Amino acid sequence: MPSNQPIVLLREVAGDRYLPIWIGAVEATAIAFAQQGVVPPRPLTHDMLKDVLGATGNELAEVRITEVREGVFYALLVLNSGVEVSARPSDSIALALRTGSKIVCAEDVLDEAGLEVPEEDEDEVEKFREFLDSVSPEDFESH
């Protein structure tokens, strides 16, 4: 990215929308490690949290992206016990990838911050990539 800030793109399962979320470099590395199956010699924070959940008999049921305010996304970790813990989406995604948990997003968040890109339209996908190369997190702040 021109701003050198990593971005996570969540894709709608039953639709054509993508949700771009700018994240920190540490979280981007944690997400990339999980996607690539990299196991560090010592547990990273997200690996440790997964281990803590397992050791205490808890499971992560799902991650919910719940809202976006002034360009900042908010999420909840929802445990099988029903307990909900506020968390940053980037940390939540890194944990969900390690636990195999689903990631869901509130419809109003997708309506506000989602970008529709029809999969079958390659020209649109290329335009979307070009768009991502030219935007910054500030472009998504509400005015």
C-alpha positions in Angstrom: 0.0 0.0 0.0 1.3 3.6 -0.7 0.8 4.4 3.0 2.7 1.2 3.9 -0.2 0.3 6.2 -1.4 -3.3 5.8 -5.0 -4.0 4.9 -7.2 -7.0 5.5 -9.9 -7.7 3.0 -12.8 -9.7 4.2 -15.0 -11.1 1.5 -18.8 -11.6 1.9 -19.5 -15.4 1.6 -22.9 -15.0 -0.2 -22.4 -11.7 -2.0 -20.0 -9.4 -3.9 -18.9 -7.1 -1.1 -15.5 -6.8 0.4 -14.7 -5.1 3.8 -11.3 -3.3 3.8 -9.9 -2.9 7.3 -6.5 -1.2 7.8 -4.4 -3.0 10.5 -1.1 -2.7 12.2 2.1 -4.5 10.9 2.2 -6.8 13.9 -1.3 -8.0 13.4 -0.7 -8.3 9.7 2.2 -10.6 10.4 0.1 -12.7 12.9 -2.7 -13.0 10.3 -0.2 -14.0 7.5 1.5 -16.6 9.7 -1.9 -18.2 10.4 -2.8 -18.2 6.7 0.5 -19.7 5.8 0.6 -22.2 8.6 3.8 -20.8 10.1 4.4 -22.0 13.6 6.8 -19.8 15.5 9.3 -21.4 17.9 7.5 -19.6 20.8 3.8 -18.7 20.8 2.9 -15.3 19.6 0.2 -13.4 21.5 -2.6 -14.8 19.4 -1.3 -18.3 19.8 -1.1 -17.8 23.6 -4.7 -16.6 23.7 -5.8 -19.6 21.7 -3.9 -21.8 24.3 -5.5 -19.9 27.2 -9.0 -20.4 25.8 -8.3 -24.1 25.4 -6.7 -24.5 28.8 -9.7 -22.9 30.5 -12.2 -25.0 28.5 -13.5 -22.1 26.4 -13.9 -22.1 22.7 -14.2 -19.2 20.3 -17.6 -19.6 18.7 -17.2 -16.6 16.3 -15.8 -13.2 15.7 -18.3 -10.4 15.1 -17.3 -7.2 13.4 -20.0 -5.1 15.1 -19.5 -1.5 14.0 -17.4 1.2 12.4 -17.2 4.7 14.0 -15.1 7.5 12.5 -13.2 4.9 10.4 -12.5 2.6 13.3 -13.8 -0.9 13.3 -15.0 -2.7 16.5 -15.3 -6.4 17.1 -16.4 -9.0 19.7 -15.0 -12.3 20.5 -18.0 -14.6 21.2 -17.2 -17.6 23.3 -19.3 -20.8 23.3 -20.3 -20.0 26.9 -22.0 -16.8 25.6 -19.4 -14.5 27.0 -18.5 -11.6 24.6 -15.2 -9.8 24.8 -14.5 -6.5 23.0 -11.5 -6.7 20.7 -9.9 -5.1 17.7 -10.9 -6.8 14.4 -7.3 -7.4 13.5 -6.6 -9.4 16.7 -10.0 -11.1 16.4 -9.2 -12.2 12.8 -5.8 -13.5 13.8 -7.4 -15.6 16.6 -10.2 -16.8 14.4 -7.7 -18.1 11.8 -5.9 -20.0 14.6 -9.1 -21.6 16.0 -11.0 -22.1 12.8 -13.8 -19.9 14.0 -16.1 -18.0 11.7 -16.0 -14.3 11.2 -19.3 -12.5 10.7 -20.0 -8.8 10.1 -23.0 -6.7 11.0 -25.0 -5.8 7.9 -25.0 -2.1 8.7 -21.1 -2.2 8.8 -21.1 -3.9 5.3 -23.6 -1.3 4.1 -21.5 1.6 5.3 -17.9 0.4 4.7 -18.3 -2.5 2.3 -17.3 -2.2 -1.3 -19.2 -4.2 -3.9 -17.0 -5.9 -6.5 -18.8 -8.5 -8.7 -16.5 -11.5 -8.9 -17.2 -12.2 -12.5 -16.3 -8.7 -13.6 -12.5 -8.7 -13.9 -12.4 -5.1 -15.0 -14.2 -4.2 -11.7 -11.7 -6.3 -9.7 -8.8 -4.5 -11.3 -10.4 -1.1 -10.6 -10.9 -2.3 -7.0 -7.2 -3.1 -6.7 -6.3 0.3 -8.2 -8.7 1.9 -5.7 -7.0 0.1 -2.8 -3.6 1.3 -4.0 -4.9 4.9 -3.8 -6.9 5.1 -0.5 -6.0 5.5 3.1 -7.9 4.8 6.3 -8.8 8.5 6.6 -10.9 8.1 3.4 -13.4 6.0 5.3 -14.0 8.4 8.2 -17.5 9.7 8.5 -17.8 13.4 7.9 
